[in-house]
């Protein structure tokens, strides 16, 4: 929290021409603004609000080059499949997420779905 995740996400979104990058947030994230991704510093960009990860696919067009998902820990386990599908299409995907929550409990993490050097199987 307050680590700059959302600020960096917004910076990356702004690097794309309008329409080539799509921003998504989960419907339960109503902090600051229910229909925008907002940094703690007050910077904001409009976002598409969805309840399930699978809904992201319906907004993808041939012009989509980048997809940003803020607060990925709010999404269901289907997010890993959506990310894989987008990556197969050559779409850059950027996620922000917390690990752990403010009570030190672990969120189900998108990174749990595939191994990495810091997240072995």
BAMIZA-123565 format. One record per residue: residue number from 1; y, x, z of N, C-alpha, C in turn; residue in three letters. Coordinates in steps of 0.05 Angstrom, whole numbers, plus 5000, padded with zeros to 4 digits. Atoms other than C-alpha are relative to their C-alpha. Layout:
# BAMIZA-123565
{NUM {Y X Z} {Y X Z} {Y X Z} ALA} ...
//
This chain:
# BAMIZA-123565
{1 {4977 5017 5000} {5000 5000 5000} {5025 5018 5000} UNK} {2 {4976 4984 5003} {5068 5027 4981} {4994 5027 4989} UNK} {3 {5007 4974 5012} {5035 5083 4942} {5010 5004 4972} UNK} {4 {4989 4998 5027} {5069 5068 4876} {4981 4990 4978} UNK} {5 {5019 5010 5020} {5010 5034 4841} {5013 4981 4980} UNK} {6 {4988 5020 5017} {5049 4975 4815} {5024 5012 4984} UNK} {7 {4978 4987 5014} {5110 5018 4797} {4989 5015 4976} UNK} {8 {5012 4985 5022} {5065 5062 4754} {4989 4981 4979} UNK} {9 {5010 5020 5018} {5032 5001 4723} {5023 4989 4983} UNK} {10 {4977 5010 5014} {5100 4973 4704} {5012 5020 4980} UNK} {11 {4990 4979 5017} {5122 5040 4675} {4982 5001 4975} UNK} {12 {5019 4999 5023} {5060 5041 4630} {5004 4976 4982} UNK} {13 {4995 5024 5016} {5072 4969 4608} {5025 5003 4983} UNK} {14 {4975 4997 5014} {5143 4985 4588} {4999 5019 4977} UNK} {15 {5003 4980 5021} {5119 5041 4543} {4991 4987 4973} UNK} {16 {5010 5013 5024} {5090 4990 4494} {5020 4980 4990} UNK} {17 {4983 5021 5012} {5129 4946 4445} {4991 4973 5009} UNK} {18 {5006 5027 4991} {5132 4873 4464} {4977 4988 4984} UNK} {19 {5023 5012 5013} {5067 4837 4448} {4976 5017 4998} UNK} {20 {5023 4982 5002} {5023 4899 4446} {4987 5005 5026} UNK} {21 {5012 4997 4973} {5012 4902 4521} {5001 4974 5015} UNK} {22 {5002 5024 4985} {4990 4845 4565} {4996 5006 5029} UNK} {23 {5003 4997 4971} {4998 4841 4640} {4987 4976 5012} UNK} {24 {5014 5022 4987} {4952 4800 4684} {5001 5003 5030} UNK} {25 {5002 5000 4971} {4952 4781 4757} {4983 4976 5008} UNK} {26 {5017 5022 4990} {4906 4737 4799} {5017 4978 5011} UNK} {27 {4985 5024 4991} {4928 4667 4816} {5005 5000 5031} UNK} {28 {4995 5000 4971} {4921 4681 4891} {5022 5019 5008} UNK} {29 {4979 4980 4994} {4973 4737 4887} {5027 4987 4995} UNK} {30 {4975 5014 5003} {5037 4698 4899} {5023 5015 5014} UNK} {31 {4979 4985 4988} {5076 4753 4934} {5023 5005 4981} UNK} {32 {4975 4995 5015} {5148 4763 4909} {5004 4979 4978} UNK} {33 {4997 5019 5022} {5136 4720 4846} {4973 4993 4990} UNK} {34 {5027 5010 5007} {5077 4677 4826} {4993 5006 4971} UNK} {35 {5006 4995 5029} {5083 4693 4751} {5011 5026 4990} UNK} {36 {4991 4974 5008} {5106 4765 4750} {4987 5021 5018} UNK} {37 {5008 4977 4984} {5081 4833 4772} {5026 5012 5010} UNK} {38 {4975 4990 4987} {5133 4858 4821} {4993 5024 5018} UNK} {39 {5003 4977 4982} {5138 4926 4854} {5014 4995 5026} UNK} {40 {4987 5002 4974} {5159 4935 4926} {5030 5006 4997} UNK} {41 {4972 4993 5005} {5224 4963 4897} {5015 4978 4985} UNK} {42 {4987 5022 5012} {5238 4897 4862} {4999 4999 4969} UNK} {43 {5003 5000 5029} {5222 4917 4790} {4978 4980 4993} UNK} {44 {5019 5021 5007} {5186 4861 4754} {4996 4997 4970} UNK} {45 {5006 5008 5027} {5153 4841 4689} {4983 4975 5000} UNK} {46 {5017 5024 5000} {5123 4774 4670} {4971 5007 4997} UNK} {47 {5029 4996 5001} {5048 4768 4677} {4986 4973 4993} UNK} {48 {5017 5023 5005} {4994 4721 4654} {4983 4996 5025} UNK} {49 {5014 5005 4975} {4964 4688 4715} {4972 4987 4994} UNK} {50 {5027 5010 5005} {4888 4677 4715} {4985 4998 5026} UNK} {51 {5017 5003 4976} {4836 4655 4766} {4974 5016 4998} UNK} {52 {5025 4985 5003} {4776 4691 4737} {5004 5022 4979} UNK} {53 {4997 4977 5019} {4768 4757 4700} {4993 4991 4971} UNK} {54 {5008 5008 5027} {4734 4723 4641} {5023 4986 4984} UNK} {55 {4978 5012 5013} {4799 4686 4626} {5018 5019 4985} UNK} {56 {4984 4980 5013} {4832 4751 4605} {4994 5001 4970} UNK} {57 {5008 4997 5028} {4793 4753 4540} {5014 4980 4981} UNK} {58 {4989 5020 5018} {4824 4689 4513} {5029 5007 4991} UNK} {59 {4973 4992 5007} {4893 4723 4511} {5002 5024 4981} UNK} {60 {5001 4976 5016} {4871 4784 4471} {5003 4993 4971} UNK} {61 {4996 5004 5029} {4895 4787 4399} {4995 5027 4986} UNK} {62 {5003 4976 5015} {4888 4838 4343} {5023 5020 5006} UNK} {63 {4977 4983 4994} {4957 4865 4365} {4998 5013 5028} UNK} {64 {5002 4990 4972} {4935 4879 4437} {4991 5029 5000} UNK} {65 {5007 4972 4998} {4935 4954 4450} {4995 5008 5029} UNK} {66 {5003 4993 4972} {4938 4954 4526} {4999 4975 5017} UNK} {67 {5002 5022 4980} {4917 4908 4583} {5004 5012 5027} UNK} {68 {4995 4991 4973} {4944 4917 4653} {4991 4978 5019} UNK} {69 {5009 5019 4980} {4912 4883 4713} {5009 5010 5027} UNK} {70 {4990 4993 4974} {4949 4885 4779} {4983 4988 5021} UNK} {71 {5015 5009 4977} {4912 4879 4845} {4971 4992 4991} UNK} {72 {5027 5006 5010} {4843 4883 4812} {4980 4992 5021} UNK} {73 {5019 5007 4979} {4809 4875 4879} {4999 4970 5006} UNK} {74 {5001 5029 4997} {4826 4801 4877} {4981 4987 4980} UNK} {75 {5016 5012 5022} {4782 4790 4815} {4971 5001 5007} UNK} {76 {5029 5002 4997} {4709 4771 4812} {4986 5023 4986} UNK} {77 {5015 4978 5011} {4654 4818 4792} {4999 5001 4970} UNK} {78 {4999 5000 5029} {4662 4798 4719} {5021 5018 4988} UNK} {79 {4979 4983 5010} {4722 4844 4714} {4989 5025 4986} UNK} {80 {5012 4976 5012} {4677 4904 4699} {4991 4994 4972} UNK} {81 {5008 5007 5027} {4648 4868 4639} {5023 4996 4981} UNK} {82 {4976 5004 5016} {4717 4848 4614} {5012 5027 4992} UNK} {83 {4990 4973 5006} {4741 4920 4620} {4983 5015 4980} UNK} {84 {5018 4987 5019} {4680 4946 4583} {5004 4989 4972} UNK} {85 {4996 5014 5026} {4691 4895 4527} {5026 5009 4987} UNK} {86 {4974 4991 5010} {4764 4914 4520} {4999 5029 4991} UNK} {87 {5002 4972 5007} {4749 4988 4520} {4984 5004 4974} UNK} {88 {5016 4999 5025} {4696 4977 4465} {5018 4994 4976} UNK} {89 {4982 5007 5022} {4752 4947 4423} {5022 5020 4997} UNK} {90 {4979 4979 5002} {4795 5009 4434} {5025 4993 5015} UNK} {91 {4976 5008 4985} {4843 4974 4482} {5001 5016 5026} UNK} {92 {4996 4986 4975} {4872 5016 4538} {5001 4979 5022} UNK} {93 {5000 5018 4977} {4860 4983 4605} {5009 5016 5025} UNK} {94 {4990 4988 4976} {4899 5000 4668} {4997 4980 5023} UNK} {95 {5004 5017 4977} {4880 4971 4736} {5014 5012 5024} UNK} {96 {4992 4991 4974} {4912 4975 4804} {4983 4985 5020} UNK} {97 {5017 5013 4980} {4871 4961 4866} {5003 5015 5027} UNK} {98 {5001 4988 4973} {4867 4973 4941} {4972 5006 5008} UNK} {99 {5026 4994 4989} {4810 5006 4976} {5004 5017 5025} UNK} {100 {5008 5026 4990} {4803 4989 5034} {5025 4983 5005} UNK} {101 {4978 5018 4994} {4845 4930 5057} {5014 5010 5026} UNK} {102 {4984 4992 4977} {4895 4934 5115} {4984 4999 5026} UNK} {103 {5017 5000 4976} {4839 4921 5165} {4977 5020 4998} UNK} {104 {5020 4979 5005} {4797 4979 5137} {4974 4988 4990} UNK} {105 {5024 5012 5013} {4747 4930 5106} {5001 5006 4970} UNK} {106 {5002 4993 5028} {4723 4948 5037} {5002 4975 4982} UNK} {107 {5000 5021 5021} {4742 4904 4978} {4977 5005 4981} UNK} {108 {5019 4995 5022} {4689 4894 4924} {5017 5013 4979} UNK} {109 {4983 4984 5018} {4715 4946 4876} {4990 5001 4972} UNK} {110 {5009 4996 5027} {4713 4949 4800} {4986 5026 4996} UNK} {111 {5013 4974 5002} {4695 5022 4809} {4972 5001 5010} UNK} {112 {5027 5001 4991} {4631 5001 4843} {4981 4994 4977} UNK} {113 {5017 5009 5022} {4605 4978 4776} {4991 5023 4982} UNK} {114 {5009 4977 5016} {4598 5047 4744} {5004 5026 5016} UNK} {115 {4998 4975 4985} {4587 5117 4771} {5022 5018 4990} UNK} {116 {4980 4979 5007} {4639 5172 4771} {4996 5023 5019} UNK} {117 {5003 4978 4982} {4645 5240 4804} {5007 4993 5029} UNK} {118 {4992 5007 4973} {4680 5208 4864} {4986 4974 5010} UNK} {119 {5014 5025 4993} {4636 5145 4863} {4971 5002 4989} UNK} {120 {5027 4997 5012} {4564 5167 4852} {4983 4975 5003} UNK} {121 {5017 5024 4999} {4509 5115 4839} {4985 4997 5027} UNK} 
//
